[in-house]
């Protein structure tokens, strides 16, 4: 059986001085779980790894349980396969990520069984400032930088769905694709 490449997107670590986890410790925890080719990217909880397991549900449960035990925090993990992150980048709306001087671009990864379409229904938007598009494997958000103070996207954090998502900026998302592709 071959190895499958994945990205684990952790929520709530190294943010605002909470749940501080050193990347060397995070890599070691993934290696103890039996994963190989483990890499971390920036301090916000992005782990690229290979596994003989292909089931995202089993991978997610294994990672969540092990991290809870190792670091004493319970936080959802969104596992994305290499193929899925490839599709997330390929299926971005036309022009997405192309004007970083005018817009902030974020990708919302959704913890299954929730779907991007279900999350889209709860995204608060300010017309002329915010835009959102649901893709097959993620939700794409953009905010006009010049009118950022008028944006309603930050209100997503008060919605119940917020606990089942994790957000990465477009640059991080494309870099994770590069890493998982090897």
N, C-alpha and C positions, 0 to 999 in steps of 0.2 A: 504494500500500500504506500502511495506517495505522500509527501507532506503537503499540507494546505497552508497557504499564507493568509494571515488575518491581521486586522488592527483591532486592538481593544481600546476603546475610548472611555476613560474613567471620568466620573463626575466628582467634583468637589474636593480635589486634592490640591494642595499648595495654592489656595486662593484665600486671600485676606488673612494669612497667618494660620489658617485652619488645616487640619489633616496633612501636616507636613510629612512628605515621604521623599527621601532622597532617591534619585533615579537609579543609583547603583543598587539600592535595596529593592527597588521595584523590579529591576531586571533579575536580580537573584531570586525573588519570589516567583517570577514566571518560570525561571529555569528549574526551580524546585517542583513546579507543577508538571514538569516533563516537557516543556516547550523548548524549542531550539531556535537558533538564529534570532535571538531576542534583541531588539533595539528599542530605545526610548527616544522620543523626539520632544524637545522643549519640556519645561517643568510641569505642564498642565495635565499630564496623564494620557499620553499617547504611546501605546506599546505595539510595536510590530513584531510578529512572531510566526513561527511555523509549528504545526501540530499534525499529528496523525489523525486526530479527531476532526471530522468534517461538520458534525452537528453543531450549529451555532447555539442551540439551546443548551446542550451539554457543556460547551465551552464557556458560555456565559455563567452557568451555575457553578462550574468548577472555579472560575476566576473570582466570582463574587464571594464564594465561601472561603477560598484561600486568602484573599485580601482582607476580608473581615477578621479572620483568625490571626493573620500576620501583623496587621496594622491597627486593629481595634476600631475599625469604622465600617459602617454598612452604607454602601453607596452603589447605585445601579451602574452596571457596565454595559456599554453598547458594543457588541462585537460585529465587525464588518469584514466580509471576505474580500480578498484581493479583487475578485471579479466585480463585487458590488461597488467598491470604491472607484474602480475603473469606470463603471456605468454612471456613478454620481458625477464624476468629472465630465464624461462624454455627453451626458444628458442635461447639462446645465442649460438654462434658458439662453437664447441668443443674446450675446453681448455681456453675459454675466462675467464679472471679474475683469472686464476690459477697461474700465475707467476708475481706477482706484483713487485718483485725485478728486473725483466727484462723489463717489459712492463707497460706503462700507458694505462689503459682501460677506455674508455668513452662511454656513451650511448647518442645518439642523438634522442631526442623526437621531433616529427614533428607535426606542427600545421596543422590540416586538413583544406582543402581537399588535401594538399600536401601529398605525400607518401614517405616512406623511400627509395624506389627505385628511385624516381625522385631526391631526395637529393643526393643519391649515385653517380648519373651522374655528379654532380658538385663538388665532393670531390677530391681535389688535393692530389695525393699520391706519395711518394718517394719509389720506389721498394726497398725491403730489409729493410725498416725502418717502413713504414706505412702499415696498412691493414684496410680494411673496408668491412663490410658485411651488406646487407640490410635484416632485418627481417620483419615480418608481421606488427609490431607496432613500430619499432625503427631501428636505424642504429647503428651498433657496430663499434667503432674505436679502434685500438690499435697502439701504437707507441713504438718502441724500445728505451728504456731510454738511453742506451749507445750511441745512434746516434741521440738523440733528436734534436740537432742543425741542422741536415739535414732534419728533418721532414718538410713536406709541409702542414700538417693538419691545422696549424694556418692560412693559406691562405684562409681557408673556411670563415673566418670573412669578407673577401672582396667580397664574392660572394652574389648576390641578395637574394639567398635562406636563407642566414644567419638570416634574419629578421623573418623567419617562423620556426625557430628551437630553441631549448634550450638543453644545454648539461649538463649532470650530470655524475660524475665519477661512476665507478662500485660499489664502497662501498656505496655511497649515494643511488644508485638505489636499491641495495639489502636491505638496511635499510628501504627505503620507502616501499618496499614490506612487510617487517615485520610490519611496523606501520599500513599500510592499511589493513593488514590481522587481526590485532587486537591481 
